[in-house]
């Protein structure tokens, strides 16, 4: 842009265009017509184009003037909003937390893990769910403050990431009334006789469950596999089969889905991590999550 361009000159032009003439604009601005005219001519000189041309006893916009007016409208409408925006920012300061949530992480667990930060006054929380590796990339580019996941990142010389344990939980088996009695009798070997729902291999806990079945000599009657943990629970609550879930959210599971605990998968534990780019966490809300971690 020409260094002689002036927003003051643009403002005078904008008023002239809005008022439809120099005289009306001068009256609105409480200035001499000659002064307003000189300011508009300065703008035309700096842009290198004529913006206004005579039309009868008045003025009309040239093509260049129409283009300039469209830009001026946006600029000065935003300017009129500036005082209100500043007042709002001062009166209601926001604390921003951008969180990436691995899509394999149970949603009820996410809410529990984030509970310590949710009471923060003026919190502005932005949650992004996605593939674990994609979220780690966004974290490295500082598009996220922290990633919550149920697995640790693989060593990568190009990414300096630090993992912090937030919580751990035993894994329980839950069922509706239609399957609970049969599943409870002779548990865990009963899982070979009742319909079972499992997470897909996408979830890190699936491999641990498969090893648990093998250790106990159980061939489960799998009737459904789900990548989304919330979908797994929804179908389980609908009576499709017995399903695994973290016992740390037992109360929420019972209240929300109307299911009962059949038994615990001994030796199978889920761990939940906060992953960041700093060894010593600086973000105050991430610090709060870590200091309130539950076992």
Secondary structure by P-SEA (a helix, b strand, c coil): ccccccaaaaaaaaaaaaaccaaaaaaaacccaaaaaaaaaaaaaaacccccccccccccccaaaaaaaaaaaaaaaaaaaaaaaaaaaaacccbbbbbbbcccccaaaaaaaacccccccccbbbbbbccaaaaaaaaaaccccbbbcccccccccccbbbbbbcbbbbbbbbbcccccccccccccccccccbbbbbcccccaaaaaaaaaaaaccccccccccccaaaaaaaaaaccccccccccaaaaaaaacccccccccccbbbbbbbbccccccccaaaaaaaaaccc
